[in-house]
Amino acid sequence: RGIPREPGARWMEPGCQSCTCQGRQVLCDAVSCSVPCSHPLPAPAGGCCPTCTGCLHEGVARAEGDVFSPSNGNCTVCICLAGNVSCLSPECPQGSCPSPSLANCCSCTPGKCTFRGRTYAHGAQFSLDGDDCTTCVCQGGEVECSFTPCPILDCPQHQQHLGPGQCCSTCQDPPAPTGCFLDDNGVEFPIGQIWSPGDPCELCICQADGSVSCQRTDCVETCPHPIRIPGQCCPDCSAGCTYMGRIFSNNETFPSALDPCLSCICLVR
C-alpha cells in the first residue's frame, strides 16, 4: 500500500486483519476474538473484538456494576458484572408490605406514614415546614427526605450566585469589560484608547467588548532620497535629502562623495 514496514513489524488493516512483515512478505490473518462473557458490548470504534467491560441487554448498553430492571417489569432487578447479566425477582409476602420497595411490585397494601404528627398516604410528597429545599415522600410506611435536585449550570464558579430564599444557584452575566488587558505586561487600556505596540507603522484600538484590533499603515509617498525619522512610520520627502548616509536640508549645497569637482544640491520634488 506504498508504506514501508520494518521486518517483524505488526499492524492492523481494515476488516480486522492483523498483518506482519516477515521475510520481505506481508502476511495477514483475520483477528480471532475470545469473548468470555454472556452479554458483551459491540467492539468500540476502531476495534475488532467485543468487550466485556459492560453488558448489552435487550439492545441497551449497561455499564459495569449497573443495576437495572428489564423491560417486562415485575420488579425484577438485574446487575451487570464482568459482561454477564444476573437477574433476581422479589418474593412477595402476604398482607402488608414490610418493605417500601415491594409496595409497587407485590399485591400487598402499602402502609401510611406518620411524620411530625401528620399522616400521609403512600406515595404522597411534601416538604418540611419552612424548608422548600427539602422534599419528602411516603413509601410503604416510611418517610424519606432529600434535597431538591438542582440543575447543572454551564457557567464558571465565580458567575454562580445563590440568592436569599433560593434552593439552587443561578448563573449571572459576567460584568461588562472596562478595558483591554495585555498579557505581556498586564497594562489595561480603556475602551476607545489608541496606541502603538512598538511598531510606528501599527496602531491598535481597544474595542467595546474588551478585544484589541490592530491595523498597519501603508506608506504611499515616495521620493528618490527619503529621510527616515526615528519613531515615524513613513519616510519624509519634504524635510530634506539623504545622500551617502548623510542628511541635507532643502536647497543645501554639498560636494559629491564620488567626485570632489562636482557640487550637489538638495531639491525637493
N, C-alpha and C positions, 0 to 999 in steps of 0.2 A: 504493500500500500504506500510505497515511497518513503517509509520511515525506517532508518537503520536501527537494528536491535543488537545488543551485545550478546555474546554466547552465554547461554544459561539464563537469559532474561525471561521473565514470565509476565504476561499481561492479559487483560480481558478484552474480548471483541464483542460487538453487538450480537445478540441472540444467546447470551450466556455461554460463550465459547472461551475456554481457558487455553491460551496459546503460549508456547515456549520456543526459544531459538536453540536448536541442537544440531551441531554439525552442518551449519550454514543452511539448515532447513527449518521451516516453521511447522510445528506440529500442534494441532488444535483438537481439543476434546470437549464435549458438552459437560457442563458443570453438573455433578451429581449432588443432590440435596438430601440430607438426612434430617427428618423432622420428628423429633422425639416428643411430640405433644399432640393432643386431640383436636385443638381449635387454634391452629397457627394463624398469624396475621399474614396477609399477602406480602410479597417481597417489597421492600421500600424502593423508592425511586433510585435507579442506578444499580440495584441489587438483583440477585438471581434467585436466592433461596428464601422461602417463607421464614418468619421469625417467631420465636416462642416467648418474646418479651411482651406479651399481651395476648388477647384472645379475640377471635372473630366468632360471635354468637348471633345467630339469626340475622346475619348481614351487618351487624353493628360491631365496630371495633371497641374493645374494652381494654383499659389499662391494667397492668399487673396489680393485683390486690383490690380491684374494683368490685364492689358488692352491688348487685342489681337484681331486678325482678324480671322474669321473662314476659313476653307479650301476652301469654294466656292467663296471667294473673294467678288467682288462688293463693296469693301471699307467699308464693314460692320464692325463696331467696337463693341467689346464685353468687358464686365468687370465682374470680379468675386468678389462678395460681399456676405459674410456670407454663402458660399456654394451655392449661386444662381447665374446664369449667365443671364445677361441682355445685349441685342444687339440692336444697333441703326444703321440705314443706312442713308447716307448723301442725302440731296436734291440737285439735280443738276440744276444749273441755265442755262439760255440760253446765248449764246455768249461766251465771255471770262470768265476765271475763276477768281473770286475775291479772292480766297484763294489758296495758293500753294498746299495744301493737296488735293484739288479737281481736280488738273490737270490730275492725273492718274486714277481718278475714273469716271469722267464725260466726255461726248463728247463735251468738250469746248476747246478752243485754249489757251494753256498756254502762258503767256506773256514773253517777253525777258527782260533781266536785263541790266541796265546801271550802271556801277560801276567804279568810278575814270576815267571817260572819255572814257571808253571802253564798248562795247556792247557784251553781252554773250547770247547764246541761252539757252532755258530752259533745265535744266539737265547738263549744262556744269560745269566742275570742274576746278578750277585754284587756284594758290597760290598767296599770297600777294607779292608785289615787294620786293625782297631781303629777304623774310622770308619763307623758305621752311618748317617751322614747323607749318604753318597755312594753312589749306585747306578751300577753299570757294566753294560754289555751288549755281547755279542759280535755284530757284524754283518759278515758276509762277510769275516772275517779281520782286522777292525779292532775295537778296543775304544773305546767311547765312554762317558765317565763324566759324571754330572751330579748336582747336589744333589737330595736328596729333596724333592719339592714339598710346600709347607706350605699348609694351608687358610687362606682369608681370614677373619680374625677380625672380628666385629661389635662389638667394644668399642674405646674410645678408646686411644690410645697409652700413656697413663700407667697403664692397667689391664692391659697385656700383660706377661707375665713369661716369661723363658727360664730354666728350671731347669737344674741341673748334669746333664750327660749327655743332655739333650733336644735334638732337632734343630729343633723348631718351638716358637714361643711359644704360650702358652695365656692365656685370659682369667682374671683374678682378680676376685672380687667386690669392689665398692667398699667402703671402710670405713664402718661404721655412723655415722650423723651423731651428733655430740656436742652439738649445739645448733642454734639458728636464727640465720642471718645476716640483717641488714637492709641493703639496698642503699644506703640514704641515707647512713649514717654508718659502716657496717662493724662495728657493735657486735654481739657474739654473746650471745644469751640461752641459758642452759642449758635442757635439756628439762624441762618442767614449770613454767618460770618464767611468772608472770603479771604483766603490766604494762599501762599505759595509753599509747597512742601520742601523747597530747597532748590528746585529747578526753576529759574526765572521764566522759562517758557511754559510752565504748567501752573494753572490756577485751580483751586478747589473751593467748593462751597458746601456748607453744612445744610442738608435738606431737612424738611419739617418732620420726616419720620426717623431722624437720627442717623441717616446714612450719609456718606460722603460721595460727592460727584466731582470728578476732576476732568479738565479739558486742556489740551495743549494749544499753544498759539502758533500759527503758521506765519512765517515771515515772507512777505511778498515783495518788499522793496529791495532792489539790487543795484549795485554800482561797482565800477572796476576795482576801487580800493576802499572797501568799507572799514569803518572803525568799530571795534568791539569794545563796549564799555562794560566793566565788571558790574554784575548784578542786573544788567539789562538784557532782555531776551534777544531782540533783533539788532543787527548791526546798524550803526548810524551812518547815513550817507550825506548828512548836512553839516557835520561838525568838523570835517577836515578830511585828510587822506592818510592812509597807511602805506609807507613805502620802505621796503627793505627792513621791516621790523620797527621803523620809527613812525611817529605820528606828527603830521604837519597841519597847521591851521589853514583856513581858506586864504588864498592869494599869497601864501608864503612861498618864497623862492629859496631853493637849496641846490647844492651841486649834486650831480649824478654820481651814484656809487660805482657805476660801471666806467664812466669816462669823466675825469675831473675837468675836461674842457667843455662839458655840457652843463647847462643850467636848467633846472626843472622848476615848475611852479604848480601848486595845488589849486585846482579849479573844480568847483562843484558843478556837476552836470546831471 
